[in-house]
Amino acid sequence: MSSEAGAVFPCANGRPAAEVAPGPSRGSHPADPYDLIGVGFGPSNLALAIAVEELDPGRSCLFLERNTGVRWHPGMLIEGARMQISYLKDLVSLRNLASPYTFLSYLKAKGRLEKFINVGASRPTRLEYQDYLSWVAAHFGHVVRYESEVVAVVPVASPGSETLDLLHVRVRDAGSAEFHDLYARNVVHAGGGTPRRGAPGQICDASSVIHSSTFLDAFPARFPDHDAALDLGVVGDGQSAAEITSHVLKGYPNARVHLFVPGYALRATDNNPFANEQFYQRNAGEFYASGARRRTILRTELRNTNYGAVEAGHLDELYDITYADEVRGAPRLVVHRASHVSRVVEDGERLSVEVRDRTDGPDRTMVCDGLVLATGYTRELHPAVFGELTPLLSRDESGELLVTADCRVRTDERVTAGFYVQGYAESAYGVGDTLLSLLPFRSQQIVDDIRGRLPAGRPVAVEEPAPYPPSHYVETDLDRIRSLMERFNFATVISVARDARVLVTHVPLVVERDRGGEHGMLIGHLDRSNPQVELLRDRPVTVVFHGPDAYLSPDVLKTDRLPTWNSMSVHVRGHARLFSGRDELMRVFNGLCEQAEGESGSYWLRPDDTRIEQLRGQVVGFEVDIHELTGRFKLSQELDEANRELAAADMARGTSAERQAFIERAFDLQPRPDVLGPPGGPGVGGCPVGGARAAGGTTAVADNERETAR
C-alpha cells in the first residue's frame, strides 16, 4: 500500500533531531502522540513535509514509506520520456518561489541550471524529476522511516478523552518483520494507487503478464532476447500504453506489437491552455464548491486532459515508427480497435487472449508471447488497513468519500482525529486530485487545517546541553591558536552541498594574520577537477587543523586514572571565495614554502618561472575569511601539575620511532637515517607544498593536492 511512505523526529527546519526531539519513543504512546503521521512519501507527502517545515515548523510529524526510498512510477522511467507539465509545477514553487526545495534550486545544487536552460525544455524528463524528488527527500531524512509498511489505522481515544481523538497506526518493519505501534492526532494518507488488472480470475497471474507499474524491470527480465520474433500485446489507450508500444518497437526490432484500444484509435491529450485552467488553484476551488451534477459533467468534459489520451508529439513519433516499417515492407504494429480484453489464460508457454469487440463485431482469441497492461490504477482505501476506520467515514449516495475543501474526510461525530486523503477524492476535487499541479496548494490547505484544529505547535522541552567542548578544554589564547595552525598547517577542508553530501579535502594552508577580519585569513589551492571547488565559490566552509595527539596510559601517571587521549586541534568557520590570478596563486605557493621551511634557506618561486602558467591550468586558489576560531586543547587539565608534567613529557616523547618506521614502510624504503633524519626532523616533513622537495617545487604543488583530494 504506499508508494509515498517515516522518522521519529519532529519537522524542524532540518535541524538535528537531538535539538528538537525527546527521543525515539515519541509517538509510541497515546499520551505523547505525533501531531501528524503521513502514510507514503511520494510527491504528495513530500510537498506536505515541505509545507510543514515552512509554515508550521513546531509541528511534530512522521512519514512512513514501505519502499527503501522515494519511488515515483519506477516502471515507467523510460529513457527520454518527459513530464507533461512545466518544471515550475514542482512541489513548492507555486506556493513559495523562495523555497530552497524548488526544481530550480535542485538544478543549481546539481550544477545543471545553465545546461537545463540551454536545453530549452520547459518539461524535464521523468528520470530527472525522480532525481529531484530523491534530492528533496534527502533533506527530510529526519522525518521519514523507510521500509515501514502501514498495516492498520484504527481510531482510538487518548487517556481521559471521551472521543476518538487519535489514530493508532500499526507498522511492520520490512527488515526485521517486527510490528510497531504509533499514535497521531492526524493521519494524511497518500499511499498511491493499486495497479488495475481486471476482475479476479479475468487475467491470469503469469510472469508474461506485466502491469506498466513494473514494466522497466519485469519486461526485459521476462524477454531478455531483444532479437526474438515475438507477438506482444499492449492493453490501454493512454500515455503509458503509447510509450510502452514505442519502447518495444524500438528495442525489439523483430517483435510484432498488438495494441488493444477501447476506441477507434489513440487520441491526443487536450493540452490547450483554456482546458488547463482547471488546474488553477482558484478554479479547483470553484470545482469543489459546485454541485454534484455539475462536477460530474465537468469531469466528463475534462477527462481527456489526463485519461485515455496521449501527448500529441508522442503520437507523431509512434506514427513515424509505423510508417518507417511500412516503407520497409514489414509492418509491426497492429491496432485492434474497439477492443476489450475479457480474459487471459496461459496456453503452454504462451498466452491465450480473448478479445471482445465493443461495437458488436465478432469476438476473437489471439495467442501472444507476452501482455503488458497499461490499464492504470484504482484508488480505494485498503479494506484490511482501514477496516476499523472505514465504517466511521462519511460517504455520499454513490459511495464516494465526503471530504472538506482541505482534504479532510468527514467522519462520525465520535471521531475527532483528523484523517486526510491525497489522491482519493477525484469526484470532489476534479481531475487534478491525482496530479502534480495542485500539490503546493493542497499541502498548504492541509497544514492550515491541522493548525486551525490543534493548539500551536508545542516546542519540545529539552534539557539545556552542557557546553561543548567543555570550557576547560577551550583555548582562548589567539597566539597559541595561530601557532598551531601555522605549525600543523596540513588541514581538513569540509563543505556541505545542498543535497547533504559532505565533501572533504586535505590541503596545506597559509595563515595570513594581517588580512581579513580580526582572526585573519587562510589561503590555499585545490586541483581544478576536485568537485569541492564549486562548494568554495562564495560559500561557508569549515576547516580543521590537527595538532599533536597522543594516547595517555595510566602507567605514566601517579594517580588512578582511566586511559585517555590528549590532543590539540583548531576548528575554523568562515566564508570561502575562489581566485585564479597569477599573483594570488604565487602568494599561496611561496607562502606555503616560507611557512614550512622557516627563514633560512626558504625555497622561493620566481614570478617569471615558465612552469607557473602550466600549473595555473591545473589548480585554483581559494581564501577563507575567518569568522570563528575554536581551539580545543585537551591536555589533562583535570590533573594536578605534577601529573600534567608527566602527561606533557609523554606526549612530547610520543611514538616517534614507530612513526619513522611507518613512514619508511609507506615510502617502501629501507631505513636510511641520513635521508629521513631524526624523528620529528624536517627530512620528510619538508615543504607541505610537495612533501620532500622536488626539483623546481611546482610540480609537487599540484601532485600533492591531487593525492589528498581522492
C-alpha positions as CSV (number, residue, x, y, z in Angstrom):
1,M,0.0,0.0,0.0
2,S,2.1,3.2,-0.1
3,S,4.1,4.5,-2.9
4,E,4.6,7.5,-0.7
5,A,5.6,6.3,2.8
6,G,8.6,7.5,8.2
7,A,11.4,9.2,11.2
8,V,10.5,9.6,14.6
9,F,11.5,13.2,15.0
10,P,9.6,16.5,14.6
11,C,9.8,18.5,11.4
12,A,12.0,21.4,12.4
13,N,13.8,23.1,9.5
14,G,16.2,20.3,9.1
15,R,17.7,20.7,12.5
16,P,19.4,17.6,14.0
17,A,16.8,15.5,15.9
18,A,18.7,15.9,19.2
19,E,17.8,19.6,19.2
20,V,14.1,19.2,19.0
21,A,13.0,15.7,20.0
22,P,12.7,14.0,23.3
23,G,13.9,10.7,21.9
24,P,12.9,7.8,19.7
25,S,9.9,6.9,21.9
26,R,7.9,9.9,20.5
27,G,4.5,8.9,19.2
28,S,4.7,5.3,20.6
29,H,2.2,6.0,23.4
30,P,-1.3,7.6,23.3
31,A,-0.2,10.2,25.9
32,D,2.6,11.5,23.6
33,P,1.2,11.4,20.0
34,Y,2.5,12.9,16.9
35,D,0.6,15.9,15.5
36,L,0.8,14.3,12.1
37,I,1.7,10.9,10.5
38,G,1.9,10.7,6.7
39,V,1.3,7.4,5.0
40,G,3.5,7.3,1.9
41,F,6.4,9.5,1.0
42,G,5.9,10.3,-2.7
43,P,5.3,13.7,-4.3
44,S,2.1,14.4,-2.3
45,N,3.5,13.9,1.1
46,L,6.9,15.3,0.1
47,A,5.1,18.5,-0.7
48,L,3.4,18.2,2.7
49,A,6.7,17.8,4.5
50,I,8.0,21.0,2.9
51,A,4.8,22.8,3.9
52,V,5.1,21.7,7.5
53,E,8.7,22.9,7.7
54,E,8.0,26.2,6.1
55,L,4.5,27.0,7.5
56,D,4.4,25.3,10.9
57,P,7.8,24.1,11.9
58,G,6.9,23.4,15.5
59,R,4.5,20.6,14.4
60,S,5.7,17.1,15.2
61,C,5.4,14.7,12.2
62,L,6.5,11.4,10.9
63,F,6.2,9.9,7.4
64,L,6.1,6.1,6.7
65,E,7.2,4.7,3.4
66,R,7.2,1.0,2.6
67,N,9.9,1.2,-0.1
68,T,13.6,1.8,0.5
69,G,13.4,5.3,-0.8
70,V,11.2,7.6,-2.9
71,R,9.9,5.6,-5.9
72,W,7.8,7.6,-8.3
73,H,6.4,5.4,-11.1
74,P,9.7,3.4,-11.4
75,G,8.3,1.1,-14.0
76,M,7.7,4.0,-16.4
77,L,11.0,5.9,-16.1
78,I,11.7,5.2,-19.8
79,E,14.8,6.9,-21.2
80,G,13.9,10.2,-22.7
81,A,10.2,10.2,-21.6
82,R,9.3,13.7,-20.5
83,M,6.9,15.1,-17.9
84,Q,3.7,16.6,-19.2
85,I,3.9,19.7,-17.0
86,S,6.3,22.6,-16.7
87,Y,9.2,22.4,-14.3
88,L,7.6,25.3,-12.4
89,K,4.9,22.9,-11.3
90,D,7.2,21.3,-8.8
91,L,6.5,20.5,-5.1
92,V,6.6,24.1,-3.9
93,S,7.2,26.9,-6.5
94,L,3.6,27.8,-7.0
95,R,3.2,28.4,-3.2
96,N,6.7,29.7,-2.3
97,L,9.2,30.7,-5.0
98,A,11.8,31.5,-2.3
99,S,11.7,27.9,-1.0
100,P,15.1,26.0,-1.1
101,Y,13.2,23.0,-2.4
102,T,12.2,24.3,-5.9
103,F,13.2,22.5,-9.0
104,L,15.4,25.4,-9.9
105,S,17.2,25.1,-6.5
106,Y,17.7,21.4,-7.3
107,L,19.3,22.2,-10.7
108,K,21.5,24.8,-9.0
109,A,22.6,22.3,-6.4
110,K,23.3,19.7,-9.0
111,G,25.3,22.2,-11.1
112,R,23.0,21.8,-14.1
113,L,21.0,25.1,-14.1
114,E,22.8,26.7,-17.0
115,K,22.7,23.4,-19.0
116,F,19.0,22.9,-18.4
117,I,18.3,26.5,-19.6
118,N,20.5,25.8,-22.6
119,V,18.5,22.7,-23.5
120,G,15.5,24.9,-23.8
121,A,13.0,22.4,-22.5
122,S,10.2,23.5,-20.1
123,R,9.4,19.9,-19.3
124,P,12.1,17.8,-17.6
125,T,12.4,14.1,-18.2
126,R,10.7,11.7,-15.8
127,L,14.1,10.4,-14.8
128,E,15.3,13.9,-13.8
129,Y,12.0,14.5,-11.9
130,Q,12.6,11.3,-10.0
131,D,16.1,12.5,-9.1
132,Y,14.6,15.9,-8.0
133,L,12.2,14.0,-5.7
134,S,15.0,12.0,-4.2
135,W,17.0,15.2,-3.7
136,V,14.2,16.8,-1.8
137,A,13.6,13.6,0.2
138,A,17.3,13.6,1.3
139,H,16.6,16.9,3.2
140,F,13.8,15.2,5.2
141,G,15.6,12.1,6.4
142,H,14.9,13.1,10.0
143,V,11.1,12.8,9.5
144,V,10.8,9.7,7.3
145,R,11.1,6.0,8.2
146,Y,11.6,3.8,5.1
147,E,10.8,0.1,4.7
148,S,7.8,0.7,7.1
149,E,4.5,-0.7,5.9
150,V,1.3,0.6,7.5
151,V,-0.9,-2.5,8.2
152,A,-3.7,-0.8,10.2
153,V,-5.1,2.6,11.0
154,V,-7.5,2.5,13.9
155,P,-9.3,5.4,15.7
156,V,-8.7,5.3,19.5
157,A,-9.2,7.7,22.5
158,S,-6.3,9.3,24.3
159,P,-6.2,8.9,28.1
160,G,-9.1,10.8,29.6
161,S,-10.8,11.6,26.2
162,E,-14.5,11.0,25.5
163,T,-14.0,11.0,21.8
164,L,-11.8,9.1,19.3
165,D,-9.2,11.8,19.1
166,L,-6.2,9.7,18.0
167,L,-5.4,7.3,15.2
168,H,-3.4,4.2,16.1
169,V,-1.1,3.4,13.3
170,R,0.3,-0.2,13.2
171,V,3.5,-0.5,11.3
172,R,5.5,-3.5,10.1
173,D,9.3,-3.1,9.7
174,A,10.3,-4.7,6.4
175,G,13.8,-5.6,7.6
176,S,13.0,-7.2,11.0
177,A,9.4,-8.1,10.3
178,E,8.6,-6.6,13.7
179,F,5.5,-4.6,14.4
180,H,5.4,-1.1,16.0
181,D,2.6,1.0,17.4
182,L,2.4,4.7,16.7
183,Y,-0.2,7.3,17.6
184,A,-1.1,10.6,15.9
185,R,-3.8,13.3,16.1
186,N,-3.9,13.4,12.3
187,V,-3.1,11.0,9.5
188,V,-2.6,12.0,5.9
189,H,-2.9,9.1,3.6
190,A,-1.1,9.5,0.2
191,G,-0.4,5.8,-0.5
192,G,-0.9,6.0,-4.2
193,G,-3.0,3.6,-6.4
194,T,-3.2,-0.1,-6.8
195,P,-2.4,-1.5,-10.3
196,R,-5.6,-2.3,-12.1
197,R,-5.5,-5.8,-13.5
198,G,-9.2,-6.6,-14.1
199,A,-11.7,-8.7,-12.1
200,P,-10.4,-11.7,-10.1
201,G,-9.9,-14.6,-12.4
202,Q,-10.2,-12.5,-15.5
203,I,-6.4,-12.3,-16.2
204,C,-4.1,-15.0,-15.2
205,D,-1.2,-14.3,-12.8
206,A,1.7,-15.3,-15.2
207,S,5.2,-13.8,-15.4
208,S,4.4,-12.9,-19.0
209,V,1.5,-10.7,-18.0
210,I,3.1,-7.4,-16.8
211,H,1.5,-4.3,-15.4
212,S,3.0,-1.0,-16.5
213,S,3.9,-0.2,-12.9
214,T,6.7,-2.8,-13.2
215,F,7.4,-2.6,-16.9
216,L,11.0,-1.5,-17.0
217,D,12.2,-4.2,-14.6
218,A,9.8,-7.1,-15.4
219,F,9.6,-6.9,-19.2
220,P,13.3,-7.2,-20.1
221,A,13.7,-9.9,-17.3
222,R,10.9,-11.9,-18.9
223,F,12.0,-11.2,-22.5
224,P,15.8,-10.9,-22.5
225,D,16.3,-11.7,-26.1
226,H,15.8,-8.4,-27.9
227,D,16.1,-10.1,-31.4
228,A,13.4,-12.7,-30.8
229,A,10.4,-12.8,-33.1
230,L,7.7,-12.2,-30.5
231,D,4.0,-11.4,-30.6
232,L,3.5,-8.9,-27.8
233,G,0.2,-7.3,-26.6
234,V,-0.3,-3.9,-25.0
235,V,-3.6,-3.1,-23.4
236,G,-4.6,0.6,-23.0
237,D,-5.1,3.9,-24.8
238,G,-3.3,6.4,-22.6
239,Q,0.2,7.8,-22.4
240,S,1.7,4.7,-20.7
241,A,0.3,2.4,-23.4
242,A,1.8,4.6,-26.2
243,E,5.2,4.9,-24.5
244,I,5.4,1.2,-23.9
245,T,4.4,0.4,-27.5
246,S,7.2,2.8,-28.8
247,H,9.7,1.4,-26.4
248,V,9.0,-2.2,-27.5
249,L,9.1,-1.4,-31.2
250,K,12.4,0.4,-30.8
251,G,14.0,-2.2,-28.5
252,Y,12.7,-5.4,-30.1
253,P,13.1,-5.0,-33.9
254,N,11.7,-8.4,-34.8
255,A,8.6,-8.2,-32.5
256,R,5.1,-7.5,-33.6
257,V,3.0,-5.4,-31.2
258,H,-0.8,-5.8,-30.8
259,L,-2.2,-2.6,-29.3
260,F,-5.7,-3.2,-27.9
261,V,-7.6,0.1,-27.5
262,P,-11.3,0.6,-26.5
263,G,-11.9,3.3,-29.1
264,Y,-11.2,3.8,-32.8
265,A,-7.6,4.9,-32.2
266,L,-5.3,6.6,-29.9
267,R,-6.3,10.2,-29.1
268,A,-4.3,13.3,-28.4
269,T,-4.3,14.8,-24.9
270,D,-6.3,18.0,-24.7
271,N,-3.5,20.3,-23.6
272,N,-4.9,23.6,-24.8
273,P,-4.3,26.4,-22.3
274,F,-8.0,27.0,-21.8
275,A,-8.6,23.5,-20.7
276,N,-5.5,23.5,-18.5
277,E,-7.0,26.4,-16.5
278,Q,-8.9,23.7,-14.5
279,F,-5.6,23.2,-12.6
280,Y,-5.5,26.8,-11.3
281,Q,-5.9,27.0,-7.6
282,R,-9.0,29.2,-7.9
283,N,-10.7,27.0,-10.4
284,A,-10.0,23.9,-8.5
285,G,-11.7,25.6,-5.5
286,E,-14.7,26.5,-7.7
287,F,-15.0,22.9,-8.8
288,Y,-15.2,21.7,-5.2
289,A,-17.8,24.3,-4.4
290,S,-20.0,23.2,-7.4
291,G,-23.0,20.9,-7.0
292,A,-22.6,17.1,-7.6
293,R,-24.2,17.1,-11.0
294,R,-22.1,20.0,-12.3
295,R,-18.9,18.3,-11.0
296,T,-19.9,15.1,-12.9
297,I,-20.4,17.0,-16.1
298,L,-17.1,18.8,-15.8
299,R,-15.2,15.6,-15.0
300,T,-16.6,14.0,-18.1
301,E,-15.8,17.1,-20.2
302,L,-12.2,17.4,-19.0
303,R,-11.4,13.7,-18.8
304,N,-9.2,13.6,-21.9
305,T,-6.8,16.1,-20.4
306,N,-5.5,13.2,-18.4
307,Y,-7.1,9.9,-19.1
308,G,-7.2,7.8,-22.3
309,A,-5.1,10.2,-24.2
310,V,-1.5,10.6,-25.4
311,E,0.7,13.7,-25.7
312,A,0.4,14.8,-29.4
313,G,4.2,14.8,-30.0
314,H,4.5,11.2,-28.9
315,L,1.6,10.2,-31.2
316,D,3.6,11.7,-34.1
317,E,6.7,9.8,-33.0
318,L,4.8,6.5,-32.8
319,Y,3.2,7.0,-36.2
320,D,6.6,7.8,-37.7
321,I,7.9,4.4,-36.4
322,T,4.9,2.6,-38.0
323,Y,5.3,4.5,-41.3
324,A,9.0,3.6,-41.5
325,D,8.0,-0.1,-41.0
326,E,5.6,0.3,-43.9
327,V,8.3,1.6,-46.1
328,R,10.5,-1.4,-45.3
329,G,7.6,-3.7,-46.1
330,A,7.5,-5.1,-42.6
331,P,4.7,-3.5,-40.6
332,R,5.0,-4.4,-36.9
333,L,2.2,-2.5,-35.1
334,V,-1.4,-3.9,-35.2
335,V,-4.0,-1.6,-33.6
336,H,-7.1,-3.6,-32.5
337,R,-9.9,-1.0,-32.4
338,A,-12.9,-1.1,-30.1
339,S,-11.3,-4.0,-28.2
340,H,-11.9,-5.2,-24.7
341,V,-9.5,-7.9,-23.4
342,S,-12.0,-10.0,-21.5
343,R,-9.9,-13.0,-20.4
344,V,-6.3,-14.1,-20.5
345,V,-5.1,-17.6,-19.7
346,E,-1.9,-19.5,-20.1
347,D,-1.5,-21.6,-23.2
348,G,1.6,-23.6,-22.6
349,E,4.4,-21.1,-22.6
350,R,2.3,-18.5,-24.4
351,L,-0.9,-16.6,-23.5
352,S,-4.4,-17.0,-24.9
353,V,-6.0,-13.6,-25.1
354,E,-9.8,-13.4,-25.5
355,V,-10.9,-10.1,-27.1
356,R,-14.5,-8.8,-27.2
357,D,-15.5,-6.3,-29.8
358,R,-17.1,-3.3,-28.2
359,T,-19.1,-2.5,-31.4
360,D,-20.8,-5.8,-31.5
361,G,-18.4,-7.2,-34.0
362,P,-17.1,-10.8,-33.8
363,D,-15.1,-11.7,-30.7
364,R,-11.7,-13.4,-31.3
365,T,-8.9,-15.2,-29.5
366,M,-5.3,-14.4,-30.0
367,V,-2.1,-16.0,-28.9
368,C,0.7,-13.8,-27.6
369,D,4.1,-14.3,-26.0
370,G,3.5,-11.6,-23.5
371,L,1.0,-8.9,-22.5
372,V,1.5,-5.5,-20.9
373,L,-1.4,-4.0,-19.0
374,A,-1.2,-0.2,-19.3
375,T,-4.6,-0.1,-17.5
376,G,-4.0,2.4,-14.8
377,Y,-4.7,2.3,-11.1
378,T,-7.6,2.0,-8.7
379,R,-7.6,4.4,-5.7
380,E,-9.6,3.0,-2.8
381,L,-8.8,2.7,0.9
382,H,-7.4,-0.7,1.5
383,P,-10.0,-2.7,3.5
384,A,-7.5,-4.6,5.6
385,V,-5.6,-1.4,6.6
386,F,-8.6,0.9,7.1
387,G,-11.2,-1.7,8.0
388,E,-12.0,-0.3,11.5
389,L,-11.9,3.3,10.4
390,T,-13.9,2.9,7.2
391,P,-17.4,2.5,8.9
392,L,-16.8,5.8,10.6
393,L,-16.1,7.7,7.4
394,S,-18.9,9.6,5.7
395,R,-19.8,8.9,2.0
396,D,-22.3,10.2,-0.5
397,E,-25.0,8.1,-2.2
398,S,-22.6,6.8,-4.8
399,G,-20.2,5.6,-2.1
400,E,-17.6,8.3,-2.6
401,L,-15.8,9.8,0.4
402,L,-17.2,13.1,1.7
403,V,-14.3,15.5,2.2
404,T,-13.8,19.1,3.2
405,A,-12.1,21.6,1.0
406,D,-8.9,20.9,2.9
407,C,-8.7,17.2,2.1
408,R,-10.1,16.0,5.5
409,V,-12.5,13.1,5.3
410,R,-15.8,13.8,7.1
411,T,-16.4,11.4,9.9
412,D,-18.8,10.1,12.5
413,E,-19.1,12.7,15.3
414,R,-17.4,10.3,17.7
415,V,-14.1,10.7,15.7
416,T,-12.3,14.0,16.3
417,A,-8.9,12.8,15.0
418,G,-8.1,14.2,11.5
419,F,-8.0,11.7,8.6
420,Y,-6.8,13.4,5.3
421,V,-6.5,11.8,1.9
422,Q,-4.5,12.9,-1.1
423,G,-5.5,11.3,-4.4
424,Y,-8.6,9.5,-3.2
425,A,-11.4,12.0,-3.9
426,E,-11.4,13.0,-7.6
427,S,-15.2,13.3,-7.5
428,A,-14.8,16.2,-5.1
429,Y,-11.6,17.8,-6.3
430,G,-11.6,17.1,-10.1
431,V,-9.1,15.5,-12.4
432,G,-6.2,17.4,-10.6
433,D,-6.7,15.3,-7.5
434,T,-4.2,12.7,-8.6
435,L,-1.9,15.0,-10.5
436,L,1.1,17.1,-9.5
437,S,-0.2,20.6,-10.4
438,L,-2.1,21.3,-7.2
439,L,0.3,19.8,-4.7
440,P,1.8,23.1,-3.4
441,F,-1.7,24.5,-2.7
442,R,-3.1,21.3,-1.3
443,S,-0.3,20.8,1.2
444,Q,-0.8,24.3,2.5
445,Q,-4.5,23.7,2.9
446,I,-3.8,20.6,5.0
447,V,-1.2,22.3,7.2
448,D,-3.6,25.3,7.7
449,D,-6.5,23.0,8.6
450,I,-4.4,21.0,11.1
451,R,-3.1,24.2,12.6
452,G,-6.6,25.5,13.0
453,R,-7.8,22.3,14.7
454,L,-4.9,21.8,17.1
455,P,-3.1,24.0,19.5
456,A,0.0,25.8,18.3
457,G,3.0,23.5,17.6
458,R,4.4,22.9,21.0
459,P,8.1,23.4,21.5
460,V,9.6,20.2,22.9
461,A,11.2,20.7,26.3
462,V,14.9,19.8,26.1
463,E,17.4,19.9,28.8
464,E,20.0,22.6,28.0
465,P,23.0,20.8,26.8
466,A,26.4,21.3,28.5
467,P,28.8,23.5,26.5
468,Y,31.0,21.6,24.1
469,P,33.9,21.4,24.0
470,P,34.0,21.7,27.9
471,S,35.2,25.2,28.8
472,H,38.4,23.8,30.5
473,Y,39.4,22.4,27.1
474,V,38.8,25.6,25.1
475,E,42.0,27.5,24.3
476,T,41.4,31.3,24.2
477,D,44.9,32.5,23.6
478,L,44.8,33.7,20.0
479,D,48.6,33.4,19.5
480,R,48.6,29.8,20.7
481,I,45.8,29.0,18.3
482,R,47.5,30.7,15.4
483,S,50.8,29.0,16.2
484,L,49.1,25.6,16.0
485,M,47.6,26.5,12.6
486,E,50.9,27.6,11.3
487,R,53.0,24.7,12.6
488,F,50.4,22.0,11.7
489,N,49.0,23.6,8.5
490,F,48.0,20.4,6.6
491,A,44.3,20.9,7.3
492,T,41.0,19.3,6.5
493,V,38.6,21.5,4.5
494,I,34.9,20.5,4.9
495,S,31.9,21.6,2.7
496,V,28.3,20.5,2.7
497,A,26.3,20.5,-0.5
498,R,22.6,21.4,-0.5
499,D,21.7,17.7,-1.0
500,A,23.5,16.9,2.3
501,R,26.6,15.4,0.7
502,V,29.8,16.2,2.7
503,L,32.9,16.9,0.6
504,V,36.3,16.8,2.3
505,T,39.8,17.6,1.1
506,H,43.1,17.7,2.9
507,V,45.3,20.5,1.9
508,P,48.2,22.7,3.2
509,L,47.1,26.2,4.0
510,V,48.8,29.5,4.7
511,V,47.7,31.6,7.7
512,E,47.7,35.3,6.9
513,R,47.3,37.1,10.2
514,D,47.2,40.6,8.8
515,R,44.4,40.2,6.2
516,G,40.7,40.0,6.6
517,G,38.9,40.5,10.0
518,E,40.3,40.2,13.5
519,H,41.1,36.5,13.1
520,G,42.9,36.8,9.7
521,M,42.5,34.7,6.6
522,L,43.6,31.3,5.2
523,I,44.7,30.8,1.6
524,G,45.3,27.5,-0.3
525,H,44.7,25.8,-3.6
526,L,42.8,22.8,-5.0
527,D,43.1,20.7,-8.1
528,R,40.6,22.1,-10.6
529,S,39.0,18.7,-11.0
530,N,38.1,18.5,-7.3
531,P,34.3,18.6,-7.0
532,Q,34.7,20.6,-3.8
533,V,35.9,23.6,-5.8
534,E,32.3,24.7,-6.6
535,L,31.4,24.5,-2.9
536,L,34.1,27.1,-2.1
537,R,32.6,29.6,-4.5
538,D,31.3,32.3,-2.2
539,R,30.1,29.6,0.3
540,P,30.5,28.9,4.0
541,V,33.2,26.4,4.9
542,T,34.7,24.6,7.9
543,V,38.5,23.9,8.3
544,V,40.1,21.7,10.9
545,F,43.7,21.9,11.9
546,H,45.0,18.8,13.6
547,G,47.8,19.4,16.1
548,P,49.7,16.8,18.2
549,D,47.8,13.9,19.8
550,A,48.8,11.0,21.9
551,Y,47.4,8.1,24.0
552,L,47.9,8.7,27.7
553,S,48.4,5.4,29.6
554,P,47.6,5.3,33.4
555,D,51.1,3.8,33.8
556,V,52.6,7.2,33.0
557,L,50.7,9.0,35.8
558,K,51.0,8.9,39.6
559,T,47.2,8.6,40.0
560,D,44.5,6.1,39.5
561,R,43.0,7.3,36.2
562,L,41.5,5.6,33.2
563,P,43.4,5.8,29.9
564,T,42.6,8.7,27.7
565,W,43.8,10.6,24.7
566,N,45.2,14.1,24.7
567,S,45.0,16.2,21.6
568,M,45.1,19.7,20.2
569,S,43.0,21.0,17.3
570,V,41.5,24.2,15.9
571,H,38.1,24.5,14.2
572,V,37.7,27.4,11.8
573,R,34.4,28.6,10.4
574,G,34.5,31.1,7.6
575,H,33.5,32.2,4.2
576,A,35.4,31.0,1.1
577,R,35.9,32.5,-2.3
578,L,37.9,31.3,-5.3
579,F,40.6,33.0,-7.3
580,S,42.9,32.1,-10.2
581,G,45.1,35.1,-10.7
582,R,48.8,34.6,-11.1
583,D,49.9,37.0,-8.3
584,E,47.4,35.5,-5.8
585,L,48.5,31.9,-6.7
586,M,52.1,32.9,-6.3
587,R,51.3,34.2,-2.8
588,V,49.9,30.8,-2.0
589,F,52.8,28.8,-3.3
590,N,55.5,30.9,-1.8
591,G,53.6,31.3,1.4
592,L,53.4,27.5,1.9
593,C,57.2,27.2,1.3
594,E,58.1,30.0,3.6
595,Q,55.7,28.8,6.3
596,A,57.1,25.3,6.2
597,E,60.8,25.9,5.7
598,G,61.3,28.8,8.0
599,E,63.5,31.9,7.5
600,S,66.8,30.2,6.4
601,G,67.1,28.6,3.1
602,S,63.4,29.1,2.2
603,Y,62.6,28.0,-1.3
604,W,61.0,30.8,-3.3
605,L,59.3,30.6,-6.7
606,R,60.2,33.4,-9.1
607,P,57.4,35.2,-10.8
608,D,59.0,34.6,-14.3
609,D,59.2,30.8,-13.7
610,T,57.9,29.3,-17.0
611,R,56.2,26.4,-15.2
612,I,53.8,28.7,-13.4
613,E,51.4,29.1,-16.4
614,Q,51.1,25.3,-16.8
615,L,50.4,25.0,-13.1
616,R,47.7,27.7,-13.2
617,G,45.8,25.5,-15.6
618,Q,45.7,22.7,-13.1
619,V,44.8,24.4,-9.8
620,V,42.5,27.0,-8.5
621,G,43.2,29.1,-5.4
622,F,40.8,29.9,-2.6
623,E,40.8,32.0,0.5
624,V,38.8,31.8,3.7
625,D,37.7,34.9,5.6
626,I,37.8,33.5,9.2
627,H,34.6,34.3,11.2
628,E,35.2,32.0,14.1
629,L,38.1,30.1,15.7
630,T,37.7,27.4,18.3
631,G,40.8,25.9,19.9
632,R,40.3,22.6,21.6
633,F,43.3,21.7,23.6
634,K,42.6,18.6,25.7
635,L,45.7,18.4,27.8
636,S,44.8,16.6,31.0
637,Q,43.6,19.9,32.6
638,E,41.8,17.9,35.3
639,L,45.1,16.6,36.7
640,D,47.4,18.3,39.2
641,E,50.5,20.0,38.0
642,A,52.9,17.1,38.7
643,N,50.8,14.6,36.7
644,R,50.3,17.2,33.9
645,E,54.1,17.4,33.6
646,L,54.3,13.6,33.2
647,A,51.5,13.7,30.6
648,A,53.3,16.5,28.7
649,A,56.6,14.7,28.7
650,D,54.9,11.5,27.5
651,M,53.1,13.4,24.7
652,A,56.3,15.1,23.6
653,R,58.1,11.8,23.5
654,G,55.2,10.3,21.5
655,T,55.9,7.3,19.4
656,S,58.5,8.9,17.2
657,A,60.3,5.7,16.4
658,E,57.1,3.9,15.4
659,R,56.1,6.9,13.2
660,Q,59.5,6.9,11.5
661,A,59.1,3.1,10.8
662,F,55.6,3.7,9.5
663,I,56.9,6.4,7.1
664,E,59.6,4.1,5.9
665,R,57.1,1.4,5.1
666,A,54.8,3.9,3.4
667,F,57.6,5.1,1.2
668,D,58.7,1.5,0.6
669,L,62.2,2.5,1.7
670,Q,64.9,0.7,3.6
671,P,65.8,2.6,6.8
672,R,68.2,5.4,5.8
673,P,68.7,7.8,8.8
674,D,70.9,10.1,6.7
675,V,67.9,10.8,4.4
676,L,65.0,10.5,6.8
677,G,66.7,12.3,9.5
678,P,65.9,12.0,13.2
679,P,62.4,11.5,14.4
680,G,60.4,14.7,14.1
681,G,63.1,16.3,11.9
682,P,62.5,18.2,8.6
683,G,63.7,15.4,6.3
684,V,60.2,14.0,5.5
685,G,58.0,16.9,6.6
686,G,59.7,19.4,4.3
687,C,57.6,21.9,2.4
688,P,54.0,20.9,2.6
689,V,53.5,22.1,-0.9
690,G,55.1,19.0,-2.2
691,G,56.4,16.7,0.5
692,A,60.1,16.1,0.0
693,R,61.4,18.9,-2.1
694,A,61.3,18.0,-5.8
695,A,63.3,19.9,-8.3
696,G,61.6,23.2,-9.0
697,G,58.9,22.5,-6.5
698,T,56.0,23.5,-8.7
699,T,55.0,20.0,-10.0
700,A,54.9,18.9,-6.4
701,V,52.3,21.5,-5.6
702,A,49.7,20.1,-8.0
703,D,50.6,16.4,-7.4
704,N,50.2,16.7,-3.7
705,E,46.8,18.2,-3.9
706,R,45.6,15.5,-6.3
707,E,46.6,12.8,-3.9
708,T,44.9,14.3,-0.9
709,A,41.7,15.0,-2.8
710,R,41.0,11.4,-3.7
